[in-house]
Amino acid sequence: MRRALVLLALHPFRPARRLAAALLAASGCGAGAAAPRAEVLQPSPPPAPAPAPTREVRNPPPPSDAPEPDPEAARLFLSRVGQQRPAASAPAPRVTALALANTARGEARGMTPLGDVVSLAIGEGESSAIPVRVSPGECAVFIAQGGLGVIEVDLFVTKGAPPSLEIVGQDADSGPIAVIGGRGACFTSPGGAPFAGRLHAQVRRGAGVVLVQGYRGPRPAAPPGAGPPGATPPDTAPPTGAPPGAPPGAAPR
């Protein structure tokens, strides 16, 4: 008993120290352990919209930077149209006819050629004309293909007669090929009424044979299943009807 009192007297705070150490250990474990964090769910981003389906464009309009007609061509044409001689026909060279067909593949794709090819012999600075008719609502294309010796050819659609002749269509090409209404630009009847005028081919530089051909096809906004509009080729004998049983668009015999 005496020995126990001596030990207590020598170490009066040992029990208190043990209690404090236990409390510190408990508090230390609580402070060192990381508290569980609540998981925050982020909403998934909305799916990207599906691309719109590409619509096939038939006969697209010409680009805004398309070339403009040469005013010099119109000036020369109007200054000499009063002395224009009757159209002089000439044999159609095979090479020039093949070139015309190749030009039509790009300028009048999917269109129907009308009538026979008109072959004209034109000298430098001169022009020749043939009748042309355009029905309301039709998309028409006219092509002039110059042969050997033709350097610059121009093409005009006119109405009226000198001195009140009016140009209603003119090509903007340079070289031996002239096109009106090509690549979906569509020459249409002015005012939506039946049009009867003249198609003029002019050789500004050079001389030789010029082949002229007209084409027709549906307009760019034609609804599916609509019949092709009637068109008349630039010929002196435009078709007036089709034989019985002939397919739509067939030329009369």
C-alpha positions in Angstrom: 0.0 0.0 0.0 2.7 2.3 0.9 4.5 1.5 -2.4 1.4 2.3 -4.4 1.0 5.7 -2.7 4.6 6.4 -3.5 4.1 5.7 -7.2 1.0 7.8 -7.3 2.9 10.6 -5.6 5.7 10.4 -8.1 3.4 10.2 -11.2 0.2 12.1 -10.3 -0.8 12.9 -14.0 -0.1 9.6 -15.7 -3.8 8.6 -15.9 -4.8 12.0 -17.2 -2.0 11.8 -19.8 -3.3 8.5 -21.0 -6.8 9.9 -21.3 -5.6 12.9 -23.2 -3.5 10.7 -25.6 -6.6 8.7 -26.3 -8.7 11.8 -27.0 -5.9 13.2 -29.3 -5.7 9.9 -31.2 -9.5 9.9 -31.7 -9.6 13.5 -32.8 -6.5 12.9 -35.1 -8.2 10.0 -36.9 -11.3 12.1 -37.5 -9.4 15.0 -38.8 -7.1 13.0 -41.1 -9.8 10.9 -42.7 -11.3 12.5 -45.7 -15.1 13.0 -45.5 -17.0 11.2 -48.3 -17.8 13.7 -51.1 -21.2 13.6 -52.8 -20.9 12.7 -56.5 -22.4 15.3 -58.8 -23.9 13.9 -62.0 -23.3 16.1 -65.0 -25.9 16.0 -67.7 -24.7 14.6 -71.0 -24.5 17.0 -73.9 -27.3 16.8 -76.4 -26.5 14.8 -79.6 -25.4 16.8 -82.6 -28.3 17.4 -85.1 -28.2 15.1 -88.1 -27.1 16.8 -91.4 -30.0 17.8 -93.6 -30.3 15.6 -96.7 -28.8 17.0 -99.8 -31.4 17.8 -102.4 -30.5 17.2 -106.1 -30.5 20.5 -107.9 -31.8 20.3 -111.4 -30.8 23.1 -113.8 -29.3 25.3 -111.1 -29.2 29.0 -111.8 -25.9 30.5 -113.1 -23.5 31.8 -110.5 -23.5 35.4 -109.6 -20.1 35.9 -111.1 -21.2 34.7 -114.5 -19.7 36.7 -117.4 -21.7 39.5 -118.9 -22.5 39.8 -122.6 -20.0 41.8 -124.6 -21.5 45.2 -125.5 -19.3 45.5 -128.5 -21.0 42.4 -130.0 -24.5 44.0 -129.6 -23.2 47.3 -131.0 -21.8 45.7 -134.2 -25.0 43.6 -134.6 -27.4 46.5 -134.3 -25.3 48.7 -136.6 -25.6 46.1 -139.4 -28.8 44.2 -138.8 -30.6 46.4 -141.3 -28.4 45.1 -144.1 -28.7 41.5 -143.0 -29.0 39.1 -146.0 -31.2 36.0 -146.0 -29.7 33.0 -144.3 -27.3 31.1 -146.6 -27.3 27.3 -145.9 -24.2 25.2 -146.2 -23.2 21.6 -145.7 -22.6 20.7 -142.1 -19.0 19.6 -141.5 -18.8 16.3 -139.6 -16.2 17.6 -137.2 -18.2 20.7 -136.4 -21.3 18.6 -135.9 -19.4 16.4 -133.4 -18.2 19.5 -131.6 -21.8 20.8 -131.4 -23.0 17.5 -129.8 -20.2 17.7 -127.2 -21.1 21.3 -126.4 -24.8 20.2 -125.9 -23.8 17.5 -123.4 -22.6 20.2 -121.0 -24.9 23.1 -121.9 -28.2 21.3 -122.5 -27.8 18.1 -120.4 -31.0 16.0 -120.4 -32.7 18.3 -122.9 -34.3 17.3 -126.2 -32.9 18.6 -129.5 -35.5 20.0 -131.8 -35.6 19.8 -135.5 -32.5 19.5 -137.7 -29.3 21.3 -137.1 -29.2 24.6 -139.1 -26.0 25.1 -141.0 -25.2 28.7 -142.0 -22.3 30.2 -144.1 -21.5 33.5 -142.5 -18.7 36.0 -143.4 -16.8 38.3 -141.0 -19.0 41.0 -139.6 -22.1 39.5 -141.0 -25.0 37.7 -139.4 -27.8 35.3 -140.4 -31.2 34.8 -138.8 -33.8 32.0 -138.5 -37.2 32.0 -136.8 -37.5 30.8 -133.2 -40.6 30.2 -131.1 -40.7 29.7 -127.3 -43.8 28.4 -125.5 -44.9 29.7 -122.1 -43.2 27.9 -119.3 -40.5 26.2 -121.4 -36.8 26.1 -120.7 -35.0 26.7 -124.0 -31.3 26.6 -124.9 -29.8 27.8 -128.1 -26.3 26.9 -129.3 -24.2 28.2 -132.1 -21.0 26.2 -132.9 -18.5 27.8 -135.3 -16.5 25.6 -137.6 -13.1 26.0 -139.3 -12.2 29.6 -139.8 -14.7 31.0 -137.2 -12.9 32.8 -134.4 -15.6 34.7 -132.6 -19.3 34.0 -132.9 -22.2 35.8 -131.2 -25.8 34.7 -130.7 -28.9 36.9 -130.2 -32.6 36.4 -129.8 -34.6 39.4 -131.0 -38.2 40.5 -131.4 -39.6 43.1 -133.7 -37.9 44.4 -136.8 -35.6 47.3 -137.6 -35.6 50.1 -136.6 -37.5 48.9 -133.5 -35.6 45.7 -133.2 -35.1 44.6 -129.5 -32.5 42.1 -128.2 -34.2 39.9 -125.6 -31.4 37.3 -125.3 -27.6 37.4 -125.9 -24.7 35.0 -125.2 -21.9 35.9 -122.9 -19.3 33.5 -124.3 -16.1 34.2 -126.2 -14.7 32.2 -129.0 -16.3 30.0 -131.7 -19.1 28.8 -129.4 -22.1 30.9 -128.3 -24.9 29.7 -125.9 -28.1 31.3 -124.7 -29.8 29.7 -121.7 -27.2 27.0 -121.2 -26.5 25.1 -117.9 -30.0 25.7 -116.5 -30.0 29.4 -117.1 -33.1 28.8 -119.3 -34.3 31.2 -122.0 -38.0 31.7 -121.3 -40.7 33.5 -123.2 -40.7 37.2 -122.1 -43.8 38.0 -120.1 -45.0 34.4 -120.0 -46.7 34.7 -123.3 -46.0 32.7 -126.5 -42.9 34.2 -128.1 -42.1 34.3 -131.8 -38.9 36.0 -132.7 -35.6 35.4 -134.5 -32.3 33.8 -133.6 -29.3 35.6 -135.1 -25.8 34.1 -135.4 -23.1 36.7 -136.0 -19.4 36.0 -136.9 -17.5 38.9 -135.4 -14.0 37.6 -136.3 -13.2 35.0 -139.0 -15.6 33.4 -141.5 -17.0 30.0 -142.1 -19.8 27.6 -141.3 -21.9 28.0 -138.1 -24.2 25.3 -136.8 -27.2 26.3 -134.8 -29.4 24.0 -132.7 -32.2 24.5 -130.3 -33.1 22.4 -127.2 -35.9 22.2 -124.7 -36.4 20.7 -121.3 -38.2 21.1 -118.0 -37.8 24.3 -116.1 -35.8 24.1 -112.8 -38.9 24.3 -110.6 -41.0 21.8 -112.7 -42.9 19.4 -110.3 -42.1 15.7 -110.5 -44.1 13.9 -113.2 -44.9 17.1 -115.1 -44.8 16.7 -118.8 -42.0 18.5 -120.8 -43.2 21.9 -122.1 -43.5 22.3 -125.8 -40.8 24.1 -127.5 -40.1 25.0 -131.1 -36.6 24.7 -132.6 -35.0 27.5 -134.4 -36.0 26.3 -137.8 -37.9 27.7 -140.7 -40.5 24.9 -140.4 -41.5 24.7 -136.7 -43.4 21.5 -135.7 -47.1 21.9 -135.3 -47.9 18.4 -133.9 -46.7 14.9 -133.3 -47.8 11.7 -135.1 -50.4 9.5 -133.3 -48.7 7.1 -130.8 -45.5 9.1 -130.7 -43.8 9.5 -127.3 -44.1 13.0 -125.6 -41.7 15.5 -127.1 -41.4 13.7 -130.4 -41.0 15.9 -133.4 -43.5 15.5 -136.3 -42.5 13.7 -139.4 
